[in-house]
Amino acid sequence: MEQPYELGGRFTLGPRSVHRVGFGAMQLAGDGVFGPPRDRNEALRVLRAAAAAGVDHIDTAQFYGAGTVNELIREALHPYPDGLAIVSKVAVPADDRSAPRGYDGPDRMRAGIEANLVALGTDRLAAVNLRLPDPSDLPGERFDAQLAALIRCREEGLIEGVGLSNVSRRHLLRAVDQTEIVCVQNLFNLADQRCTDVLDACTERGIAFVPFCPLGWPGEIRRHLLTDPVLTVEAARLDATPAQAALAWLFGLAPNILLIPGTRTRGHLAENLASAAFSLDAAGRTALARRFPAP
């Protein structure tokens, strides 16, 4: 895959500057984010095509596919291109089907990071997100202890930056009082804008905001969004696909948004990477705001 893509310009991710279009590796795992991919060779081709197109931000986790996804990244891309930022997440242990469960103690933060480093074959990650199971939980001593463990890992050179995932505005504000936060990764898309307050807080502070599931959860929810009649009309006006229009809507919200749409196929990868070339006009944004109002 050549690089005819704009990739949305650049924004900071800690000490790095990355393209605003990245790649989320979660879907490379098997069904339910468990086990190996349906087509291992295609998964490797997708990763190599993303890197060849200029993608320099890959999001992953050791529990994706019970370690399979990190192994795929290493096989496809190692030795890694200069400037490639690999971001992972810790703090939510996974069961034997890679499903997150409960909280992990602060003593497990370093072990989780080291597992990522070994699987990926690298000695440092661009950032690691402290992933919470439930953003509605109030931040407290447990959160502070987990955050402190990540800070120590940064000081030891295992990671370049500390991030947060699946957090509330309260978590973010409590965290920035204690250390620099380089990114926040929360569920956010056209159909689910419940954490708009977190996005706003990140924008005010120049923190990268990374929506996971930017096209909705895979499955029926995503199909419902991408067949919505209003989105379909706006996509046609742009000569774009509904997915590209939904991603273009995200791009236009704030300059600190970094997208990590994931896919299992090179065809969808090309579609996602091309989305930064589209821009909704005022009428299009108004129509989508009426159809999908922010809470």
C-alpha positions in Angstrom: 0.0 0.0 0.0 1.5 3.3 -1.1 1.1 6.5 1.0 -1.5 8.7 -0.8 -3.1 9.4 2.6 -3.1 12.6 4.5 -3.5 10.8 7.8 -5.0 13.9 9.3 -1.9 16.0 10.2 -0.1 15.4 13.4 -0.5 15.8 17.2 1.7 15.2 20.2 1.7 11.9 22.1 4.0 12.7 25.0 7.5 13.6 23.6 6.4 12.3 20.1 4.5 13.7 17.2 2.2 11.2 15.5 -0.2 11.2 12.6 -3.8 11.7 13.7 -4.8 8.5 12.0 -3.4 5.4 13.7 -4.4 1.8 13.9 -6.1 -0.1 16.7 -5.0 -3.7 16.8 -7.8 -5.2 18.9 -9.8 -6.6 15.9 -6.8 -8.6 14.8 -7.6 -11.1 17.5 -10.2 -13.8 17.1 -13.9 -13.4 17.8 -14.6 -11.7 21.1 -11.0 -10.5 21.3 -10.0 -14.1 22.1 -7.4 -16.3 20.5 -5.7 -16.1 17.1 -7.1 -14.2 14.1 -9.4 -15.8 11.6 -6.7 -15.2 8.9 -3.2 -14.9 10.3 -1.6 -14.0 6.9 -4.1 -11.2 6.3 -3.6 -9.9 9.8 0.2 -9.6 9.1 -0.5 -8.0 5.7 -2.8 -5.4 7.4 -0.1 -4.4 9.9 2.5 -4.1 7.2 0.2 -2.1 4.9 -0.6 0.3 7.8 3.1 0.9 8.4 3.8 1.3 4.7 1.1 3.9 4.5 2.7 6.0 7.2 0.8 4.9 10.3 3.1 5.6 13.2 0.7 5.0 16.2 -0.5 1.5 17.0 -2.7 0.7 20.0 -2.6 -2.8 21.5 -2.8 -4.7 24.7 -1.3 -7.9 26.0 -4.7 -9.4 26.7 -5.8 -9.0 23.1 -6.0 -12.5 21.8 -4.3 -13.7 25.0 -1.0 -12.3 23.7 -1.6 -13.2 20.0 -2.0 -9.6 18.8 1.3 -8.4 20.3 3.0 -11.5 18.7 1.5 -10.5 15.3 2.8 -6.9 15.7 6.3 -8.2 16.4 6.2 -10.7 13.5 4.9 -8.1 11.0 6.9 -5.1 11.9 10.0 -5.9 14.0 12.6 -4.3 13.8 10.2 -1.4 14.2 10.4 1.6 11.9 11.9 4.8 13.5 9.1 6.9 15.0 6.6 4.1 15.5 4.7 4.7 18.7 3.3 1.5 20.3 0.8 2.2 23.1 -0.6 -0.5 25.4 -2.7 -0.7 28.5 -2.6 -2.3 31.9 -4.5 -2.6 35.2 -7.4 -4.7 34.1 -6.5 -8.4 34.2 -8.0 -10.7 31.7 -9.5 -14.2 32.1 -8.7 -17.2 29.9 -10.9 -15.7 27.1 -9.1 -12.3 27.2 -12.2 -10.7 28.8 -11.3 -7.9 31.3 -12.2 -8.7 34.8 -11.9 -6.6 38.0 -9.0 -4.5 39.1 -5.3 -5.3 39.0 -3.3 -4.2 42.0 -0.5 -1.7 41.7 2.1 -4.4 42.2 1.0 -5.9 38.9 1.6 -2.7 36.8 5.2 -3.4 36.1 4.6 -7.1 35.4 1.9 -6.1 32.9 4.2 -3.7 31.1 7.1 -6.2 31.0 4.8 -8.8 29.5 4.0 -6.3 26.7 7.7 -5.5 26.2 8.7 -9.2 25.9 5.9 -10.1 23.5 6.5 -7.0 21.3 10.3 -7.4 21.4 11.1 -3.9 22.5 12.5 -2.2 25.6 10.2 0.7 25.8 6.6 1.6 25.0 5.6 5.1 23.8 2.8 5.1 26.4 0.8 2.8 28.6 -2.7 3.6 29.6 -4.1 2.9 33.1 -7.3 1.1 32.1 -10.2 1.2 34.5 -13.1 -1.3 34.3 -15.7 1.2 35.2 -15.4 5.0 34.6 -18.3 5.6 37.1 -16.2 4.5 40.0 -14.9 7.5 42.1 -11.2 8.0 42.0 -9.5 7.2 45.3 -6.4 5.6 46.9 -6.5 2.6 44.7 -6.4 4.8 41.6 -3.6 6.8 43.0 -1.6 3.7 43.8 -2.0 2.3 40.3 -1.0 5.7 38.8 2.0 5.9 41.1 3.1 2.5 39.8 3.0 3.7 36.2 4.9 6.8 37.1 7.7 4.6 38.5 7.8 2.6 35.3 8.2 5.9 33.4 11.0 7.0 35.7 12.7 3.6 35.1 12.5 4.0 31.3 10.0 1.2 30.6 7.5 3.7 29.1 7.8 7.2 27.8 4.4 8.4 28.9 1.5 7.7 31.2 -2.0 7.6 29.8 -5.5 6.8 31.0 -8.3 4.7 29.6 -12.0 4.4 30.3 -12.0 7.2 32.8 -14.2 10.0 34.0 -13.3 13.7 34.1 -12.8 13.3 37.8 -10.1 10.7 37.2 -8.4 12.8 34.6 -8.3 15.9 36.8 -7.1 13.9 39.8 -4.3 12.3 37.6 -3.1 15.6 36.1 -2.6 17.0 39.6 -0.1 14.2 40.2 1.7 13.8 36.9 1.8 14.5 33.1 -0.9 12.6 31.2 0.0 12.2 27.6 -3.3 10.6 26.3 -6.8 9.5 27.3 -8.5 6.6 25.5 -12.2 6.5 26.0 -15.2 5.1 24.2 -16.4 7.9 22.0 -18.1 8.0 18.6 -21.0 9.7 16.8 -23.6 7.5 18.5 -22.0 7.6 22.0 -20.8 11.0 23.2 -21.2 10.4 26.9 -17.6 11.5 27.7 -17.7 14.8 25.9 -16.6 16.4 29.2 -13.5 14.3 29.1 -12.7 15.3 25.6 -13.2 19.0 26.5 -10.9 18.7 29.5 -8.2 17.0 27.3 -8.6 19.7 24.6 -8.2 22.5 27.2 -4.9 20.9 28.4 -3.4 19.8 25.1 -3.7 16.1 25.9 -4.3 13.6 23.1 -7.8 12.1 23.2 -8.0 8.7 21.6 -11.5 7.4 21.0 -11.8 3.6 21.1 -14.5 2.1 18.9 -14.7 5.3 16.9 -17.3 3.6 14.6 -19.2 1.9 17.5 -18.7 -1.5 19.0 -18.2 -4.2 16.3 -21.5 -6.0 15.6 -25.0 -4.8 15.6 -24.3 -1.4 17.2 -21.8 -0.6 14.5 -24.1 -1.8 11.7 -26.9 0.4 13.1 -24.7 3.5 13.1 -23.3 2.9 9.6 -26.7 2.4 8.0 -28.2 5.5 9.7 -30.1 7.4 7.0 -28.8 10.8 8.1 -25.2 9.7 8.2 -25.7 7.9 4.8 -26.9 11.1 3.2 -24.0 13.2 4.6 -21.6 10.5 3.4 -23.1 10.7 -0.1 -22.7 14.5 -0.1 -19.0 14.0 0.6 -18.6 11.1 -1.9 -17.5 9.1 1.1 -18.6 5.9 2.8 -20.6 6.2 6.0 -17.5 5.0 8.0 -15.4 7.7 6.5 -18.0 10.4 7.2 -18.3 9.2 10.9 -14.5 9.4 11.2 -14.4 12.8 9.5 -17.0 14.0 12.1 -14.6 13.0 14.8 -11.6 14.8 13.1 -13.6 18.0 13.0 -14.4 18.0 16.8 -10.9 18.9 18.1 -7.3 19.0 16.8 -6.1 16.7 19.7 -8.2 13.7 18.6 -6.1 10.7 17.5 -8.1 8.0 15.8 -7.3 4.3 16.0 -9.9 2.5 13.9 -9.2 -1.2 13.7 -9.9 -3.7 11.0 -9.0 -7.3 9.9 -8.8 -6.5 6.2 -6.6 -4.3 4.0 -9.7 -3.0 2.2 -11.2 -1.6 5.3 -7.8 -0.3 6.3 -7.5 1.7 3.1 -11.0 3.1 3.7 -10.2 4.2 7.2 -6.9 5.8 6.3 -8.5 7.8 3.6 -11.1 9.3 6.0 -8.9 12.3 6.9 -9.2 13.6 3.4 -12.9 14.4 4.0 -14.3 17.4 5.9 -17.9 18.0 6.8 -19.3 21.4 6.2 -21.4 23.4 8.6 -24.6 22.0 7.2 -23.4 18.4 7.5 -22.2 18.9 11.1 -25.6 20.5 12.0 -27.5 17.6 10.5 -25.5 15.1 12.4 -25.7 17.1 15.6 -29.5 17.0 15.4 -29.5 13.3 14.6 -26.9 12.4 17.3 -27.1 15.1 20.0 -24.4 15.2 22.6 -25.7 14.5 26.2 
